[in-house]
Amino acid sequence: MKGIQLIFFVANLFYTNGYAQNNSIIRSGDTYLLSLEYRTEAANSTVEGLTLDEIKGSPYLSKDFADSYILTKKDSIVGLRLRYNIYNDVIEFEKEDKAYELPYNYDYLKVVINHRVFQRIKFMKSNNTEHIGYLELVEDGPVKLYCRRRTRFYPAKPADPYGEARQAEFREQSLSFFCSTQDKSPFEFENKKDLLKVLPADLQDKAVKYLKGNKTKFWNKEDLVRLFDNLNN
């Protein structure tokens, strides 16, 4: 977690050293939102004809907009209020009591929402298919650990002789985990064998040694954070 903590330290350092006055380093969120070439209103008012109030669960990681900032190659954009829509895989911002989608055609390195770091990048699934979307950066360093969040929508089901009626529902799925080294695209791993394929040769032995002495569940986020922290130190 040291790499993640460093991101927050650097952001605080900007403020404490008075860099907020330097537009080449930090831009205000309000100025940034006004500069967007277009704004797409978030497609989240209804799903298959149902309002969100009629659906059990939530499409969001958190429904409330939270204090956020964006890191680009040139500067930081602070003073934003953002939230992550897992179902649509978009970051949303609030303006004049409406939700809008953060456009994709901007050079974002990281989007930080309430201390969670997201990156919209290409990644490889375990079946070797390439995708693009938001991954959460869980452990930063030479060996990066990402997780992917997914939410499925289950339509309402009327009662029948085999079961009771079921309300329409958003249901968050199990996390998927990805490893990235040497600026390569994150690759999904589901077990020890998958992970060793992704790791460079000099870290494979270190991983094997750690896994022999530490019971590690490859679906458990906390277990994987400890493993990747060991690999990065």
C-alpha angles and dihedrals in degrees: 000000000000093000092052091049090051091060091057091045092054092049091052090047090059090059099043092051094050096249091137087087092058109085091195088067107028131023125189118249093234092055090047095051091051090052095058112117092222139000123215114202109234114262095225108103094094137012117201090341095310126113117231089251089062093053125078115233127012139274090216133083082223123357093216121082110242136202106277146162138198127225118208131175090264108034150337125267111210138178095052129144109212142162134189119240102204095186094056093030093229137124112233131202130197123236126165092347093305130107119233132184118247103240120243098221096082128095101250117168095179137358111205117199118179092332094314116118119216130185127188102217145138115273138177123235120218089258088062095251117138121231138170127217146103119314124182113234104226102169123019127200138083086319111043126202118206132178129204121215122207133182124193128204116225114195121229115273123208121227116270136171089277101051152349126279115279126213119230108266146189109218123187113227129219115285119261118214130215135189126208129186134176093007092300121145112274112264123206118243128187102176145008094280092054093048095050089054090059099043121088115251094256091059099042093079091047091052093048091050092049093047092051091058100035126053104230127187109205092210093053115094096202092051091051093048089057091048094050092044087057092049091051095051 
